Amino acid sequence: MALMAILPAHITPDRWLAQIFASQVAMRGGVVKRKIRDVERLVGRDAFVSAAARRGFQVVENHRYFVIFCNGQPIRRVR
């Protein structure tokens, strides 16, 4: 399945990524969650993880979601 064939006409992978990382939550250093299937369909896993890493953000995967910590602070698993 070709990636571009399934993208909505009004969005590009670069625009989608820019919208996530320009959101108010991300700009405040918060946490953003996206479904893995949407990330893979719209931009691809590698491009998404690379875009987060370039910004110094950390990404974790849990069940059907990517959780993006939009700051450089350490992540500590409590339980």
N, CA and C atoms as a LAMMPS dump frame, in Angstrom:
ITEM: TIMESTEP
0
ITEM: NUMBER OF ATOMS
237
ITEM: BOX BOUNDS ff ff ff
-5.0000000000000000e+02 5.0000000000000000e+02
-5.0000000000000000e+02 5.0000000000000000e+02
-5.0000000000000000e+02 5.0000000000000000e+02
ITEM: ATOMS id mol type element x y z
1 1 1 N 0.857 -1.176 0
2 1 2 C 0 0 0
3 1 3 C 0.903 1.238 0
4 2 1 N 0.703 2.115 -0.938
5 2 2 C 1.514 3.33 -1.044
6 2 3 C 1.09 4.344 0.004
7 3 1 N 2.083 4.962 0.654
8 3 2 C 1.798 5.91 1.726
9 3 3 C 1.001 7.106 1.219
10 4 1 N 1.413 7.697 0.124
11 4 2 C 0.744 8.905 -0.378
12 4 3 C -0.686 8.62 -0.835
13 5 1 N -0.978 7.404 -1.231
14 5 2 C -2.312 7.076 -1.721
15 5 3 C -3.365 7.128 -0.623
16 6 1 N -2.96 6.995 0.643
17 6 2 C -3.943 6.954 1.714
18 6 3 C -3.984 8.235 2.537
19 7 1 N -3.187 9.224 2.171
20 7 2 C -3.204 10.498 2.893
21 7 3 C -4.39 11.345 2.448
22 8 1 N -5.027 12.039 3.378
23 8 2 C -6.053 12.997 2.958
24 8 3 C -5.423 14.057 2.054
25 9 1 N -6.193 14.589 1.132
26 9 2 C -5.665 15.533 0.141
27 9 3 C -5.096 16.801 0.778
28 10 1 N -5.625 17.22 1.918
29 10 2 C -5.226 18.488 2.528
30 10 3 C -4.035 18.384 3.481
31 11 1 N -3.492 17.202 3.666
32 11 2 C -2.412 17.051 4.649
33 11 3 C -1.219 16.333 4.005
34 12 1 N -0.047 16.757 4.403
35 12 2 C 1.187 16.083 3.999
36 12 3 C 1.852 15.561 5.264
37 13 1 N 2.76 14.614 5.136
38 13 2 C 3.448 14.129 6.335
39 13 3 C 4.146 15.259 7.098
40 14 1 N 4.812 16.166 6.385
41 14 2 C 5.496 17.279 7.053
42 14 3 C 4.515 18.192 7.783
43 15 1 N 3.385 18.462 7.181
44 15 2 C 2.375 19.324 7.816
45 15 3 C 1.8 18.65 9.054
46 16 1 N 1.546 17.363 8.958
47 16 2 C 0.986 16.632 10.098
48 16 3 C 1.953 16.66 11.273
49 17 1 N 3.233 16.394 10.998
50 17 2 C 4.244 16.44 12.06
51 17 3 C 4.35 17.846 12.652
52 18 1 N 4.365 18.85 11.797
53 18 2 C 4.478 20.229 12.274
54 18 3 C 3.308 20.582 13.191
55 19 1 N 2.109 20.121 12.852
56 19 2 C 0.937 20.42 13.674
57 19 3 C 1.041 19.785 15.053
58 20 1 N 1.54 18.576 15.114
59 20 2 C 1.689 17.917 16.417
60 20 3 C 2.67 18.682 17.295
61 21 1 N 3.845 18.974 16.738
62 21 2 C 4.904 19.569 17.539
63 21 3 C 4.726 21.067 17.746
64 22 1 N 3.774 21.679 17.051
65 22 2 C 3.463 23.093 17.272
66 22 3 C 2.226 23.259 18.154
67 23 1 N 1.65 22.155 18.608
68 23 2 C 0.461 22.251 19.463
69 23 3 C 0.829 22.931 20.781
70 24 1 N -0.17 23.491 21.439
71 24 2 C 0.069 24.175 22.707
72 24 3 C 0.661 23.229 23.746
73 25 1 N 0.179 22.005 23.775
74 25 2 C 0.679 21.036 24.741
75 25 3 C 2.164 20.77 24.498
76 26 1 N 2.526 20.545 23.251
77 26 2 C 3.933 20.284 22.928
78 26 3 C 4.8 21.504 23.222
79 27 1 N 4.306 22.679 22.884
80 27 2 C 5.088 23.897 23.096
81 27 3 C 5.313 24.164 24.584
82 28 1 N 4.407 23.689 25.436
83 28 2 C 4.558 23.857 26.886
84 28 3 C 5.387 22.745 27.512
85 29 1 N 5.856 21.803 26.692
86 29 2 C 6.653 20.705 27.229
87 29 3 C 5.818 19.579 27.786
88 30 1 N 4.593 19.47 27.309
89 30 2 C 3.675 18.459 27.828
90 30 3 C 3.797 17.112 27.148
91 31 1 N 2.738 16.34 27.228
92 31 2 C 2.702 14.978 26.712
93 31 3 C 1.616 14.886 25.643
94 32 1 N 1.975 14.286 24.513
95 32 2 C 1.05 14.12 23.394
96 32 3 C 0.932 12.629 23.103
97 33 1 N -0.271 12.184 22.773
98 33 2 C -0.51 10.774 22.477
99 33 3 C -1.124 10.665 21.085
100 34 1 N -0.627 9.711 20.292
101 34 2 C -1.178 9.463 18.961
102 34 3 C -1.275 7.962 18.731
103 35 1 N -2.298 7.536 18.006
104 35 2 C -2.441 6.122 17.677
105 35 3 C -1.33 5.715 16.715
106 36 1 N -0.752 4.566 16.985
107 36 2 C 0.333 4.057 16.146
108 36 3 C -0.134 3.89 14.709
109 37 1 N -1.339 3.372 14.509
110 37 2 C -1.814 3.149 13.132
111 37 3 C -1.913 4.463 12.363
112 38 1 N -2.284 5.557 13.036
113 38 2 C -2.348 6.856 12.361
114 38 3 C -0.964 7.36 11.996
115 39 1 N -0.028 7.208 12.926
116 39 2 C 1.351 7.63 12.649
117 39 3 C 1.903 6.85 11.463
118 40 1 N 1.725 5.54 11.477
119 40 2 C 2.25 4.708 10.395
120 40 3 C 1.572 5.016 9.07
121 41 1 N 0.287 5.311 9.099
122 41 2 C -0.464 5.612 7.881
123 41 3 C -0.1 6.974 7.313
124 42 1 N 0.1 7.954 8.187
125 42 2 C 0.28 9.328 7.722
126 42 3 C 1.726 9.728 7.474
127 43 1 N 2.654 9.283 8.322
128 43 2 C 4.046 9.715 8.148
129 43 3 C 5.053 8.583 8.181
130 44 1 N 4.705 7.472 8.785
131 44 2 C 5.647 6.369 8.941
132 44 3 C 6.328 6.43 10.293
133 45 1 N 6.557 5.275 10.844
134 45 2 C 7.136 5.148 12.178
135 45 3 C 8.514 5.801 12.261
136 46 1 N 9.404 5.478 11.33
137 46 2 C 10.77 5.998 11.387
138 46 3 C 10.814 7.518 11.277
139 47 1 N 10.03 8.082 10.37
140 47 2 C 10.004 9.544 10.206
141 47 3 C 9.472 10.218 11.468
142 48 1 N 8.468 9.614 12.084
143 48 2 C 7.885 10.165 13.302
144 48 3 C 8.892 10.161 14.451
145 49 1 N 9.527 9.023 14.659
146 49 2 C 10.499 8.913 15.753
147 49 3 C 11.681 9.844 15.503
148 50 1 N 12.124 9.949 14.266
149 50 2 C 13.233 10.855 13.928
150 50 3 C 12.861 12.314 14.184
151 51 1 N 11.638 12.701 13.819
152 51 2 C 11.186 14.08 14.037
153 51 3 C 11.141 14.405 15.528
154 52 1 N 10.691 13.468 16.337
155 52 2 C 10.66 13.686 17.784
156 52 3 C 12.081 13.787 18.335
157 53 1 N 12.958 12.91 17.892
158 53 2 C 14.338 12.901 18.38
159 53 3 C 15.068 14.195 18.018
160 54 1 N 14.83 14.717 16.82
161 54 2 C 15.461 15.985 16.418
162 54 3 C 15.088 17.12 17.361
163 55 1 N 13.919 17.03 17.95
164 55 2 C 13.449 18.061 18.879
165 55 3 C 13.871 17.773 20.321
166 56 1 N 14.542 16.669 20.528
167 56 2 C 14.974 16.292 21.871
168 56 3 C 13.872 15.644 22.686
169 57 1 N 12.81 15.161 22.02
170 57 2 C 11.684 14.543 22.697
171 57 3 C 11.88 13.035 22.765
172 58 1 N 11.211 12.41 23.727
173 58 2 C 11.237 10.967 23.881
174 58 3 C 9.873 10.399 23.519
175 59 1 N 9.897 9.219 22.923
176 59 2 C 8.666 8.554 22.511
177 59 3 C 8.651 7.163 23.124
178 60 1 N 7.526 6.805 23.719
179 60 2 C 7.33 5.441 24.196
180 60 3 C 6.126 4.853 23.477
181 61 1 N 6.135 3.547 23.356
182 61 2 C 5.045 2.835 22.703
183 61 3 C 4.34 1.98 23.737
184 62 1 N 3.018 2.06 23.772
185 62 2 C 2.231 1.241 24.681
186 62 3 C 0.933 0.862 23.995
187 63 1 N 0.714 -0.42 23.872
188 63 2 C -0.49 -0.983 23.265
189 63 3 C -0.675 -0.426 21.859
190 64 1 N -1.616 0.483 21.664
191 64 2 C -1.88 1.042 20.333
192 64 3 C -1.446 2.492 20.209
193 65 1 N -0.651 2.978 21.137
194 65 2 C -0.329 4.401 21.169
195 65 3 C 1.162 4.675 21.244
196 66 1 N 1.528 5.799 20.651
197 66 2 C 2.808 6.433 20.91
198 66 3 C 2.531 7.55 21.901
199 67 1 N 3.333 7.645 22.926
200 67 2 C 3.246 8.734 23.889
201 67 3 C 4.528 9.538 23.736
202 68 1 N 4.384 10.827 23.422
203 68 2 C 5.523 11.69 23.164
204 68 3 C 5.678 12.645 24.335
205 69 1 N 6.837 12.604 24.962
206 69 2 C 7.16 13.527 26.042
207 69 3 C 7.897 14.695 25.395
208 70 1 N 7.228 15.82 25.305
209 70 2 C 7.732 16.975 24.556
210 70 3 C 8.649 17.847 25.412
211 71 1 N 9.613 17.194 26.015
212 71 2 C 10.635 17.878 26.803
213 71 3 C 11.817 16.922 26.929
214 72 1 N 12.894 17.404 27.431
215 72 2 C 14.086 16.584 27.552
216 72 3 C 14.289 15.962 28.921
217 73 1 N 13.282 16.028 29.756
218 73 2 C 13.401 15.499 31.117
219 73 3 C 13.433 13.975 31.11
220 74 1 N 14.103 13.379 32.086
221 74 2 C 14.161 11.913 32.131
222 74 3 C 12.782 11.309 32.387
223 75 1 N 12.615 10.115 31.899
224 75 2 C 11.387 9.348 32.14
225 75 3 C 11.737 8.257 33.14
226 76 1 N 10.94 8.169 34.169
227 76 2 C 11.163 7.15 35.199
228 76 3 C 9.887 6.342 35.34
229 77 1 N 9.989 5.056 35.138
230 77 2 C 8.83 4.195 35.295
231 77 3 C 8.601 3.964 36.782
232 78 1 N 7.416 4.266 37.257
233 78 2 C 7.092 4.161 38.677
234 78 3 C 6.602 2.751 39.01
235 79 1 N 5.861 2.182 38.157
236 79 2 C 5.365 0.829 38.363
237 79 3 C 5.244 0.125 37.039
